[in-house]
Amino acid sequence: MRNTLLACVAAAPMLLATGANAQVMAASEAPAVSELIVTGEITFRNRTEDTAPALSYDLEYFQKFEPLTAGDAMKRVPSVQFLSD
């Protein structure tokens, strides 16, 4: 009984799946194109000469967290990671 139920459940997706037929256009039905013109412009990214902003942390920032070691202080800086302490 259980094997029959499992076989039915396994076969159901294959039986219910139906193939989708693509719509094929015959060569005689296709419109004739003598010339194809594509117009457009090259897009450029907005590149500026400005320097990237720099983050700076002063002594007061680190004293808020009362770090005991330099590693404790560096853990508070974004994008700094330690594998061990």
C-alpha positions in Angstrom: 0.0 0.0 0.0 2.7 2.4 1.0 4.8 1.7 -2.1 1.8 2.2 -4.3 1.2 5.6 -2.7 4.8 6.6 -3.1 4.8 5.6 -6.7 1.7 7.6 -7.4 3.1 10.7 -5.7 6.4 10.3 -7.6 4.6 9.9 -11.0 2.0 12.7 -10.5 4.3 15.6 -11.5 5.4 13.8 -14.7 1.8 13.0 -15.7 0.6 16.5 -14.9 3.4 18.3 -16.7 2.5 19.2 -20.2 4.8 20.6 -22.8 4.3 24.1 -24.1 4.1 24.4 -27.8 6.0 27.2 -29.3 4.2 29.3 -31.9 6.1 28.8 -35.1 5.7 31.4 -37.8 6.1 30.1 -41.3 8.6 31.8 -43.6 5.8 32.9 -45.8 4.0 34.7 -42.9 7.1 36.5 -41.7 7.2 40.2 -42.7 9.9 41.2 -45.1 12.4 43.7 -43.8 14.6 45.5 -46.3 16.4 47.7 -43.8 16.8 47.8 -40.0 18.0 51.0 -38.3 19.0 51.0 -34.6 19.6 54.3 -33.0 20.8 55.0 -29.5 23.5 56.7 -27.4 26.3 55.3 -25.4 25.6 55.8 -21.7 28.4 56.8 -19.4 28.6 56.6 -15.7 28.6 59.8 -13.7 32.3 60.0 -12.9 33.6 62.9 -11.0 36.9 64.2 -10.0 35.8 64.5 -6.3 37.7 62.4 -3.8 35.9 59.7 -1.9 34.8 60.7 1.5 37.0 59.6 4.3 35.8 58.3 7.7 37.7 59.6 10.7 37.3 58.5 14.3 38.6 60.6 17.2 39.6 59.6 20.7 36.1 60.4 22.1 34.5 57.9 19.8 36.7 55.1 21.1 36.5 56.2 24.7 32.7 55.7 24.7 33.2 52.0 24.5 36.1 51.8 27.0 38.3 49.4 25.0 41.0 47.5 26.9 43.1 46.6 23.9 43.8 48.0 20.5 41.8 45.1 19.1 38.8 46.1 21.1 39.0 49.6 19.6 39.5 48.3 16.1 36.4 46.0 16.4 34.3 49.2 16.5 35.6 50.4 13.1 33.4 49.3 10.2 34.9 46.7 7.8 37.6 45.6 10.3 37.4 42.0 11.3 39.5 39.8 13.5 39.8 36.0 13.4 40.8 35.8 17.1 41.4 38.2 19.9 
